[in-house]
Amino acid sequence: MVCLEERVMSEAVAVKVKIGVWIGAAVWMAVAVPVVLGQATPAVGQPAMASPIAPQAAAPASAAIVPSTMTFDVATVMPSGLDISKIQSMAASGHMPRMGPHVEGLRAEYSFMTLKELITVAYKVKAYQISGLGADQLFDTTTQRFDIVANMPEGSTKDDAPKMLQSLLSERFKLVLHRETKEHPVMALLVAKGGPKLKESPPAAAPIDPDAPLKPGETKMDGPDGSQVRVTRNSDGTITENMGAKGIVTIKMDGQAMHISADTMTMDGFADQLTGLMKMGGGSQTVVDMTGLKGNYQVAFDMSMADLMAAARAMGADLPSNKEKGAAGIAEADDPSGSSVYSSVQKLGLKLEPRKANVEQLVVDQAEKMPTEN
């Protein structure tokens, strides 16, 4: 008979292995769909939303949004063939699927994306700028994801794809939007007392050659602004997200935490990265840059295993909570302000504080959970 001590040790190992696999899937989902980075620019033919945080004194405004009339020649929209269990299995084997937007030639693909993510790509806005009718049901982390495969008309360019996606969402999801500016609670990213502890970035790298062949373990996709991003799962277990002139993000796991380092990072981009990581863990507020720092910087910060476990559970993982920490030996902070993200921000000479700000948003007035038939 196996003694109690051996059984407890065996269960602890099993839980840690399970956690590791789930975290691998969670990390891949966080970095492989670069809409999280929020490097967005206004779509052609749409009013600019380049500064989503409006001046505090700005009056609320509202305006209907008319989607583009440009259309794909042919498009299929299907529930995604991927799910978290498949991604979990692929993460364990080291083979990752392509996720996110990808436009090459006259073919446009959007893989494993929620309706909210599709809207961010179509209208080139940040995820936190989308709210409205059914937002909680349509846009949470466990909602339905879709695969779209479409052909663009002859003579089209990559810049036309977002406008065609607008039409597709309007037609298939019956999506109706309006634009407004309203006051929202946010987390302000500020310079802490004593000043920032940031290093200036080295000169930006050259843009990625979209025709360059993929290296072993490399996957390519498009960022929200149409620029190519290449994600590599390296032999040492690290993940590298190469954004060309926008810099490189490296993710490393050591069993205790996820270490994230980035170069050529703007503070606006860093705020977007923090928003994605915190919301991945179940947080609700958006982080906005109020540092006043305009340069590009090298940024490194950590996310603890406890915070990663919370993120994995938010995505549907069956993992022990902080009340069941005995088997895994991992505790969680009950106070979000004590999380590893907050402490990492402080080490950079920055801080996060609750504020209110006028935020320009796309408000969903109507949307179907499932698209009409192809």
C-alpha positions as CSV (number, residue, x, y, z in Angstrom):
1,M,0.0,0.0,0.0
2,V,1.3,3.4,-0.9
3,C,2.0,5.4,2.3
4,L,0.2,8.8,2.9
5,E,3.4,10.8,2.4
6,E,4.1,9.2,-1.0
7,R,0.5,9.7,-2.1
8,V,0.6,13.4,-1.2
9,M,3.9,13.8,-3.0
10,S,2.4,12.1,-6.1
11,E,-0.6,14.3,-6.0
12,A,1.5,17.4,-5.7
13,V,3.6,16.4,-8.7
14,A,0.5,15.7,-10.7
15,V,-1.0,19.1,-9.8
16,K,2.2,20.9,-10.7
17,V,2.4,19.1,-14.1
18,K,-1.2,20.0,-14.8
19,I,-0.6,23.6,-13.8
20,G,2.5,23.8,-16.1
21,V,0.5,22.5,-19.1
22,W,-2.4,24.9,-18.5
23,I,0.0,27.8,-17.9
24,G,1.8,27.0,-21.2
25,A,-1.6,27.3,-23.0
26,A,-2.4,30.5,-21.1
27,V,0.9,32.1,-22.0
28,W,0.5,31.1,-25.7
29,M,-2.9,32.6,-25.8
30,A,-1.7,35.8,-24.2
31,V,1.2,36.4,-26.5
32,A,0.2,34.7,-29.7
33,V,-2.8,37.0,-30.4
34,P,-1.0,40.3,-30.5
35,V,-4.2,42.4,-30.2
36,V,-3.3,42.3,-26.5
37,L,-0.5,44.7,-27.2
38,G,-3.0,47.2,-28.6
39,Q,-0.6,48.8,-31.1
40,A,-3.7,50.1,-33.0
41,T,-4.2,52.8,-35.5
42,P,-7.4,54.2,-36.9
43,A,-8.9,52.3,-39.8
44,V,-9.0,53.9,-43.2
45,G,-12.3,55.7,-43.7
46,Q,-13.1,55.8,-40.0
47,P,-12.9,58.8,-37.6
48,A,-9.6,58.7,-35.7
49,M,-9.5,57.2,-32.3
50,A,-5.7,57.5,-31.9
51,S,-6.1,59.0,-28.5
52,P,-8.7,56.9,-26.7
53,I,-8.2,58.7,-23.4
54,A,-9.9,62.1,-24.0
55,P,-9.2,65.2,-21.9
56,Q,-10.9,65.1,-18.5
57,A,-13.0,68.2,-19.4
58,A,-14.2,66.8,-22.7
59,A,-18.0,66.6,-23.1
60,P,-19.5,63.1,-23.8
61,A,-20.2,62.6,-27.5
62,S,-22.0,60.0,-29.5
63,A,-22.1,59.2,-33.2
64,A,-23.4,56.2,-35.2
65,I,-20.9,54.1,-37.0
66,V,-21.5,53.0,-40.6
67,P,-19.4,50.0,-41.6
68,S,-17.5,49.9,-44.8
69,T,-19.2,48.8,-48.0
70,M,-16.2,46.9,-49.2
71,T,-16.7,43.1,-49.1
72,F,-14.8,39.9,-49.4
73,D,-15.5,37.9,-52.5
74,V,-16.2,34.7,-50.5
75,A,-16.0,34.2,-46.7
76,T,-16.8,31.4,-44.3
77,V,-17.3,31.9,-40.6
78,M,-17.3,28.9,-38.3
79,P,-17.0,28.2,-34.6
80,S,-13.3,27.6,-34.1
81,G,-11.9,24.1,-34.4
82,L,-9.6,24.9,-31.5
83,D,-10.5,24.9,-27.8
84,I,-8.5,25.2,-24.6
85,S,-8.0,21.5,-24.2
86,K,-6.5,21.2,-27.7
87,I,-4.2,24.2,-27.1
88,Q,-3.3,22.6,-23.8
89,S,-2.3,19.4,-25.5
90,M,-0.4,21.2,-28.2
91,A,1.4,23.3,-25.6
92,A,2.5,20.2,-23.9
93,S,3.9,18.8,-27.1
94,G,5.6,22.0,-28.2
95,H,3.5,22.5,-31.3
96,M,1.4,25.6,-31.4
97,P,-1.5,26.5,-33.7
98,R,-1.7,29.7,-35.6
99,M,-4.1,32.1,-33.9
100,G,-5.2,35.7,-34.6
101,P,-5.3,37.7,-37.8
102,H,-3.3,36.8,-40.9
103,V,-3.6,38.4,-44.4
104,E,-1.4,37.2,-47.2
105,G,-2.0,38.0,-50.8
106,L,-5.8,37.9,-51.4
107,R,-6.4,35.5,-48.6
108,A,-7.5,36.7,-45.1
109,E,-7.7,34.4,-42.1
110,Y,-8.8,35.1,-38.6
111,S,-8.3,32.2,-36.3
112,F,-9.5,31.4,-32.8
113,M,-10.9,34.9,-32.2
114,T,-13.8,36.2,-30.2
115,L,-16.2,38.7,-31.6
116,K,-14.6,41.4,-29.5
117,E,-11.2,40.6,-30.9
118,L,-12.6,40.6,-34.4
119,I,-14.0,44.1,-33.8
120,T,-10.7,45.4,-32.6
121,V,-9.1,44.2,-35.9
122,A,-11.9,45.5,-38.1
123,Y,-12.0,49.0,-36.5
124,K,-8.4,49.1,-35.3
125,V,-9.2,50.0,-31.7
126,K,-8.1,48.6,-28.4
127,A,-10.0,45.9,-26.6
128,Y,-11.0,48.1,-23.7
129,Q,-12.7,50.6,-26.1
130,I,-15.4,48.1,-26.8
131,S,-18.5,47.9,-24.6
132,G,-22.3,47.8,-24.7
133,L,-25.1,45.4,-25.2
134,G,-24.3,41.9,-24.1
135,A,-20.6,42.7,-23.7
136,D,-20.2,40.3,-20.7
137,Q,-21.8,37.4,-22.5
138,L,-20.2,38.0,-25.9
139,F,-16.8,39.1,-24.9
140,D,-15.6,37.2,-21.8
141,T,-12.5,35.0,-21.9
142,T,-14.6,31.7,-22.2
143,T,-17.0,32.9,-24.9
144,Q,-17.3,31.4,-28.4
145,R,-14.3,31.8,-30.7
146,F,-14.5,31.8,-34.5
147,D,-12.4,30.9,-37.5
148,I,-12.9,33.1,-40.6
149,V,-11.4,32.3,-44.0
150,A,-12.0,34.8,-46.8
151,N,-10.9,35.7,-50.3
152,M,-10.5,39.4,-51.3
153,P,-11.3,40.7,-54.7
154,E,-8.5,41.1,-57.3
155,G,-6.7,44.4,-56.9
156,S,-7.3,44.5,-53.1
157,T,-4.5,45.2,-50.7
158,K,-3.8,44.2,-47.1
159,D,-5.1,47.6,-45.9
160,D,-8.5,46.7,-47.4
161,A,-9.0,43.6,-45.2
162,P,-10.2,45.5,-42.0
163,K,-12.8,47.3,-44.0
164,M,-14.1,44.1,-45.5
165,L,-14.1,42.5,-42.1
166,Q,-16.4,45.4,-40.9
167,S,-18.9,44.5,-43.6
168,L,-18.6,40.8,-42.7
169,L,-19.4,41.4,-39.1
170,S,-22.3,43.6,-40.0
171,E,-23.7,41.0,-42.3
172,R,-23.1,37.8,-40.5
173,F,-23.3,38.9,-36.8
174,K,-25.8,41.7,-37.4
175,L,-23.3,44.0,-35.6
176,V,-24.5,47.6,-35.0
177,L,-22.2,50.0,-33.2
178,H,-22.0,53.6,-32.2
179,R,-19.1,55.8,-31.0
180,E,-19.2,57.7,-27.7
181,T,-17.0,59.3,-25.1
182,K,-17.9,58.5,-21.4
183,E,-16.2,58.6,-18.1
184,H,-14.9,55.2,-16.9
185,P,-12.8,54.0,-13.9
186,V,-9.3,53.1,-15.0
187,M,-6.0,52.2,-13.5
188,A,-3.5,55.0,-14.3
189,L,0.1,54.1,-15.0
190,L,2.1,56.9,-13.3
191,V,5.7,57.8,-12.5
192,A,6.4,56.9,-8.9
193,K,8.2,59.2,-6.4
194,G,11.9,59.0,-7.2
195,G,11.4,58.9,-10.9
196,P,11.3,56.1,-13.5
197,K,13.9,53.3,-13.4
198,L,13.8,52.5,-17.1
199,K,16.5,52.0,-19.8
200,E,16.2,53.6,-23.2
201,S,15.7,51.1,-26.0
202,P,18.4,50.4,-28.5
203,P,17.8,51.6,-32.1
204,A,14.7,49.9,-33.6
205,A,15.2,46.8,-35.7
206,A,14.2,46.7,-39.4
207,P,10.7,45.7,-40.2
208,I,10.1,42.0,-40.8
209,D,10.3,40.8,-44.4
210,P,6.9,39.2,-44.9
211,D,8.4,37.0,-47.6
212,A,11.2,35.6,-45.5
213,P,10.8,31.9,-44.8
214,L,9.7,30.7,-41.4
215,K,12.4,29.4,-39.1
216,P,11.9,26.2,-37.1
217,G,9.2,26.6,-34.5
218,E,8.2,30.0,-35.9
219,T,4.6,31.1,-36.6
220,K,3.6,34.3,-38.3
221,M,0.5,36.4,-38.0
222,D,-0.6,40.0,-38.4
223,G,-0.7,42.7,-35.7
224,P,-3.7,45.0,-35.4
225,D,-2.1,47.5,-37.7
226,G,-1.3,45.0,-40.4
227,S,2.4,44.6,-39.6
228,Q,3.7,41.1,-39.4
229,V,4.5,39.5,-36.1
230,R,6.5,36.3,-35.7
231,V,6.1,34.1,-32.6
232,T,8.6,31.4,-31.8
233,R,8.5,28.7,-29.2
234,N,12.2,28.1,-28.5
235,S,13.9,24.8,-27.6
236,D,14.7,26.2,-24.1
237,G,10.9,26.7,-23.5
238,T,11.0,30.5,-24.0
239,I,8.5,32.2,-26.3
240,T,9.7,35.1,-28.5
241,E,7.3,37.6,-30.1
242,N,9.2,39.5,-32.8
243,M,7.4,42.7,-33.9
244,G,10.2,44.0,-36.1
245,A,10.6,47.7,-35.7
246,K,8.2,47.6,-32.7
247,G,10.6,45.4,-30.8
248,I,10.9,41.9,-29.3
249,V,9.0,40.4,-26.4
250,T,10.5,37.4,-24.7
251,I,8.5,35.1,-22.2
252,K,10.3,32.8,-19.9
253,M,8.9,30.3,-17.3
254,D,11.0,29.0,-14.5
255,G,8.4,27.1,-12.5
256,Q,7.9,30.0,-10.0
257,A,7.0,32.8,-12.3
258,M,6.6,34.1,-15.9
259,H,9.4,36.6,-16.8
260,I,8.5,39.0,-19.5
261,S,11.1,41.3,-21.1
262,A,10.6,43.7,-24.0
263,D,12.6,46.3,-25.9
264,T,11.3,49.3,-27.9
265,M,8.3,49.5,-25.6
266,T,6.3,52.7,-25.4
267,M,4.5,53.4,-22.1
268,D,1.2,53.3,-24.0
269,G,2.1,49.8,-25.3
270,F,3.2,48.8,-21.8
271,A,-0.1,50.0,-20.4
272,D,-1.9,47.8,-23.0
273,Q,0.3,44.8,-22.1
274,L,-0.6,45.3,-18.4
275,T,-4.3,45.5,-19.2
276,G,-4.1,42.2,-21.1
277,L,-2.3,40.4,-18.4
278,M,-4.5,41.7,-15.6
279,K,-7.7,41.0,-17.5
280,M,-6.4,37.5,-18.4
281,G,-6.4,37.0,-14.7
282,G,-10.0,38.1,-14.2
283,G,-9.4,41.8,-13.6
284,S,-11.8,44.3,-15.0
285,Q,-10.2,47.8,-15.1
286,T,-8.1,49.1,-18.0
287,V,-4.6,50.4,-17.5
288,V,-3.9,53.7,-19.3
289,D,-0.6,55.6,-19.7
290,M,-0.5,58.8,-17.7
291,T,3.3,58.8,-17.2
292,G,4.0,61.6,-19.7
293,L,7.0,59.5,-20.9
294,K,7.3,59.6,-24.7
295,G,10.3,57.5,-25.4
296,N,10.9,53.8,-26.2
297,Y,12.2,51.7,-23.3
298,Q,13.5,48.3,-22.2
299,V,10.9,46.8,-19.8
300,A,11.2,43.6,-17.7
301,F,8.6,42.4,-15.2
302,D,7.3,39.2,-13.6
303,M,4.0,37.4,-13.2
304,S,3.9,34.9,-10.3
305,M,2.7,31.4,-10.5
306,A,-0.2,32.3,-8.3
307,D,-1.3,35.0,-10.7
308,L,-0.8,32.7,-13.6
309,M,-3.0,30.1,-12.0
310,A,-5.7,32.7,-11.5
311,A,-5.4,33.5,-15.2
312,A,-5.6,29.9,-16.3
313,R,-8.7,29.3,-14.1
314,A,-10.3,32.4,-15.7
315,M,-9.8,30.7,-19.0
316,G,-11.5,27.5,-17.8
317,A,-8.7,25.5,-16.2
318,D,-9.6,23.1,-13.5
319,L,-6.9,24.1,-11.0
320,P,-6.8,24.3,-7.2
321,S,-7.7,27.7,-5.6
322,N,-5.8,29.4,-2.9
323,K,-7.9,27.5,-0.4
324,E,-6.7,24.3,-1.9
325,K,-3.1,25.2,-2.2
326,G,-1.7,22.4,-0.1
327,A,-1.0,19.9,-2.9
328,A,0.7,22.4,-5.2
329,G,2.3,24.6,-2.5
330,I,1.3,27.8,-4.2
331,A,-0.6,30.5,-2.5
332,E,-2.5,33.4,-4.1
333,A,-2.7,37.1,-3.0
334,D,-6.3,37.9,-1.9
335,D,-5.6,41.6,-2.5
336,P,-5.0,42.4,-6.2
337,S,-2.7,45.3,-5.3
338,G,-0.4,42.7,-3.8
339,S,-0.1,40.8,-7.1
340,S,3.2,40.3,-8.9
341,V,2.2,42.7,-11.7
342,Y,1.8,45.6,-9.2
343,S,5.2,44.8,-7.6
344,S,6.9,44.6,-10.9
345,V,5.5,47.9,-12.0
346,Q,6.9,49.5,-8.7
347,K,10.4,48.1,-9.5
348,L,10.4,50.1,-12.7
349,G,9.8,53.3,-10.8
350,L,6.2,53.4,-11.8
351,K,2.9,52.9,-10.0
352,L,-0.8,52.1,-10.6
353,E,-3.5,54.2,-9.1
354,P,-7.3,54.2,-9.6
355,R,-8.5,57.2,-11.6
356,K,-11.4,58.2,-13.8
357,A,-11.0,59.3,-17.4
358,N,-13.1,60.0,-20.4
359,V,-12.6,57.1,-22.8
360,E,-13.7,57.0,-26.4
361,Q,-15.5,53.7,-27.1
362,L,-17.3,51.7,-29.7
363,V,-20.6,50.7,-28.1
364,V,-22.3,47.5,-29.3
365,D,-26.0,48.2,-29.9
366,Q,-26.8,44.9,-31.5
367,A,-24.9,41.6,-32.1
368,E,-25.7,38.0,-32.5
369,K,-23.8,35.4,-30.5
370,M,-23.6,33.1,-33.6
371,P,-23.2,34.2,-37.2
372,T,-25.7,33.6,-40.0
373,E,-25.1,30.6,-42.3
374,N,-22.3,30.8,-44.9
